Amino acid sequence: MTIPLPSTCESISQIESALDASTHEVRVAWIAGLKKREQSALYDLAGSADPMPLDALCGEEGEVVIHEGKNTLPLFTRFQKRFVMRSGVVQGYNHNPDWMMAFTGPGHFTCQMGEAGVFIDYTQMPTDVPEEFPALVDNDGGMRKLVFGGLEDRVRRVSRHCTIGEARKGGKSMGQWFVLMRVDQPPPV
């Protein structure tokens, strides 16, 4: 089954069913090809999807769940977000090559539920991290402040494996989006 481009769809269900019927490799290849226009269209389409529960991003308590990511920045468009639930709090960080994380930091975050749904909050740091995560580093110093300072990502459900997010600072859209594809098999909806 071919996964359609968001700009060619009238509803999110067309994309959802195609993604859910595809293999992980096909899903990741699909997100890798989504340019800014398509990610923006996907975010808009996903606004009509069922609300996403906060725990859709993570697994069981203490289990690290990896999401492959593709953003709309001019450079360094591929990344991972890694999520875990610890003591009932969903938290995570942005996994990139070590050289990049040394420069920008890992961008630790917590996930919250707000009026607009799930959001990734870089202003609310976790109190501690699993040992397989990088050490906690604030998001407000050096280059970290430019990348993660004051950042909030609003996240919407696309399919069982896929979410789309919009980056926001100061409550305003930055005109940047990212798509995440969960690596493991999520629980049934």
N, C-alpha and C positions, 0 to 999 in steps of 0.2 A: 504494500500500500504506500502510495506517495503522500508525503506530508505537505499540505498546501502552504503557500506563503500567506502570512496574516493579511496582507493588503488585498488578497483575492477572496477573502472569506467574509461572510455576513454574520457568522456566529462563531463563538469559541468552540462549540461542540464539534465542528468540522475538524479542527486541529486536535482537540482532545482525543477523539476516537482514533485518529490516525497515529498520534503519538503512543497511545496506550496499546495499539496493535503492532507497534514497531519494536525492534531490538534496541538495546542500549546504544550500540554502535551507530545505528541509523539515527536515533534521537540526537546523539552528540554531534554527528555530522550535520544534522539539520540546524541546530543552534549555532554551530560554527559559521554557517553561511548567512546568518541573519544580520543584515546591516541596520543602521540606525532607523531608517524609515520603517523597516519591518518590525523592529523591536518596539517602536512607538505604537505601531498599529496593533501589535500583540498585546501591549499593556492596555490599550483602549478596549480591545475585544474582551480581555480577561476581567474587565470591570463588571461584566454581566454574569460571570461565573459564580457558583456557590461560594460563600465566604470560606476562607481557608482557616482551619484551626491552627493554633500556635504550634502544636506538636507535630504538624505535618512536615516540618523541617528536620526533625530529629527522630531518634529511635527510642529504645528503652533507656531507662536511667543509666547513665554512664557510657552508653554506646555512642561512639563517634560516627557520624554519618557525613559522607563526602558528597558534595554537589559540584559537578563540573560547570564552569561559568564562561560566558562570553559577554563582554560589555561593548559599549559604543564609543569608548575613548579612542583617540587617534593612534595610540601605541599601547602595547601590553594588554591586549584585549582578552587573552585567555588566562584563567585563574581557577582556583577552587575556593569555595566557602566550606568550612568544616563546622558542623553543629554538634552539640551534645546537650543533654538535659542533666543538670546536676542539682540535687536538692530542690527539684521542681522548677528550676530556672533554665530556660533555653539560652545558651550562649554559644559563641563561636569566634572564628577569626578568618581572615583572608589568607589563604595559603598560596604563596608565590615562590619562585626560586629564592634560595637563601640570600643571594646578592641583592635582590630587590627588597626583601623584607628587612635587610640591614639598613637600607636607605629609607624606606617608607614606613617600616614597622609592620607588624602583623594585623593591625587594625582589629583589635579585640572588640567584641560587642555583646550586647544582650538583645534578646528579642522580646517584644512587648505586643500587647493587643491594644489598639486605640480605636477611635471612632471610625477611622478609615480602614480598619482591619489590622493585619500583622505588619509590624515594622521592625527593622533592624536598627538598633539605637547604639551609635558609636559614642554617645555622651555618657551612657550608663555602663561602666566597665563591670565585668564580673569580679567577685571578690577573690577568687582563685581559679586555677585552670587545671585540667587533667595533665598528667606528666608528659603525655605525647604532644601537647600543645607547646608553642613557644612561650617563654616567660612573659608575664604581664608587663606591658609597657604602655604608658598613657598615650592618648591620641592627640595631645595638645602641644607637643614639642617638636621643633625642627620641621623637617619635611612631613612628618606625620600629621602636623596640624593642617597643612595644605591638602593632604589627601583625605584624612579621616576626621579632622576637627569639626565638630558641629554637624556631622553627617547623620542623616536618617534615610534609610531605604524603605520605601513602601513596597510591599510584596503581595502579589496576587497569584492565585492558583490558575494554572493552565490545564494540567492533567495530573494523573497520579504521580508522575515523576517530575513534572516541569512546573517551574514558577517563573514569573517575570517581575522585575523590580524597577522602580524609578528612584533615582538619587535626588535627595532634597537637602538644602541647607537653609537655615533661617526660615523654614516653613515654605520655601519656594522651590519649584522644580529647577534642576540644573540642566534640563534638556539632555540628560544621559540616562540610559536604561541598561539593564543586564538580564540575561536569561540564565537560569540555573537548571541543571538536569541531575536529579538524584541518582547516585551510582547504585545503591542497593534497591531491593524490592520493598516499596512502602506497603504498609498494611492496607487491606481493602477499605474502600471508602464506605 
